[in-house]
Structure formats: structure tokens, C-alpha cells
């Protein structure tokens, strides 16, 4: 259950950051690079939460 709560919290925070960055007036090439980086970060977050890749950079949430 902790795993699901951690994943939900990380995805909500990630979504809020994505939304705030998308509000910035970035030129098209920069926006494309930022979008690719966010997708890579999203994949890494999901893999780290499930323990497939080491997620030492992700803080453990204890609720």
C-alpha cells in the first residue's frame, strides 16, 4: 500500500511541475527538449518506485 501512495504522490508532484513548466513561454525547440526530459524523468520515477532501477535520489515518503 505504501508503494501505491508513494507513486501517487510522486505523480501528482510531477504533474504540477509539468503544468508549471508548460506555462512558461519557451521557444519550440527548447519546449521539445524539455518535454523529452520530462518523459524520461517520468519513466525513471515509475521504475524507481517499483525498484527496477535504484532510486536513491528519490526521497522515501512515510505517511
Secondary structure, DSSP 8 states (H G I E B T S, - for coil): -HHHHHHHHHHHHHHHHHHHHHTS---HHHHHHHHHHHHHHHHHHHHHHTTSS--TTS-----
